[in-house]
Amino acid sequence: MIGLVSGLVAALVFGEHHAWLVFVIATARLASAGRLPWRLMALDDAHRLGLLRTVGPIYQFRHAELHDHLARSPASR
């Protein structure tokens, strides 16, 4: 088990990896901690539904109230 974990850590630190691998690991950690739903909406779906807008190569929240709500800490909700 220690060898498997060490190999994964070494591959992430020293190997060539893509952003999707980091995304998958981060979303799995956040979902297991209860801070994120297990199934996320794809960015293109959120854009099609009008939740996001594109500004150059990035996405932005279309509604300021949604952005402010998501930016608040869990204690203040």
N, C-alpha and C positions, 0 to 999 in steps of 0.2 A: 504494500500500500504506500509506503514511504517513497519507494522508487517511482511509482506511478505519479504521485503528486509532484515529486522533484522533477520528473521528466516534463510534465505539463507546465510547470512554472518556468523551467529552463527554455522550453519551446516558445512560450509567450514572451519571455524577456529577450532571448537571443535570436529567435527564428524570425522568418518573414511571415507576418500575419496580416490579415486584412481587417478593416474596420468592422465587418460583420461579426467576426469572432469576438471582438471586445464587446460589441453590442449584445450578442447572445449571452455572454457571461454576466454582463452588468444587469440585463433584464431578468435573468434567472435569479441572481442574488437579491434584487429588489423585490421580485415577486415572492420569493420564499420568505422574505422578511415582512411581507404584507404591505409593502409600500407602493406596489404597482400591480395591475391586473396581469394574469398569466397570458391572456390574448390581447395583443395591442393592435390598434387600427393602423393600417399602412399609411404612410404619408400621402400617397396619391389618393387614397380614399378620403382622408381628412381634407385634402385640397378640393376634391370633387364635391364634398358635402358643404364646403364653405367655411370650415373651421380654420384653415390655413390659407395664406396667400404666398405667392412666390415673389421674392425681391432679389433679382439676379439669381445666383445659384443656391440661395438659402430659403427656408420656409420661415414665415412669421405667423403668430396668432393674428387672426383677423379682428377679434374682439378684445378690447383692452380689459374688460371685466373678467373674461376667462383667463387672460394672462395674469392679472392681479390675483385671482383666486388660486391659480396653480402655483404662484410664486410665494404665497403666504406659507408660513410654517404651520405644521399640523397642530401645534398648541394654540394658535390664534384662530383656528377654524372653529 
